[in-house]
Amino acid sequence: HSNMRRAADKFAARRIFFYMDLIEKIISELGADEAHAITICPGRLAYFRGVKAVEELTPEKIILVSGKNTVVCEGENLLAREYFQGDMVIKGNVKKVSVE
């Protein structure tokens, strides 16, 4: 089972990076600031670019610092799953994301 799990993890990582590249291209085409972008799949996950720090990390709320903004992700069973060079994926039942 461990070989199957490793293969699934490798596939998931490749899929995440594929989507990250795709999102970057879409944001760039729109002329937006791709360095501090947010992508949300309600009820599933949220993807953040340009994360500098994590101020709060609970299953109901995750507060991030991105650029000059504070970003609040709220929901249920939230878990910071991926973090690499300022990019962060939060999985769980994402119900609300706000920028302050």
Beta strands, then each sheet from edge to edge (+ up, - down):
strand 1: 38-41
strand 2: 45-48
strand 3: 51-57
strand 4: 61-66
strand 5: 69-84
strand 6: 87-99
sheet 1: 1+ 2- 6+ 5- 4+ 3-
end
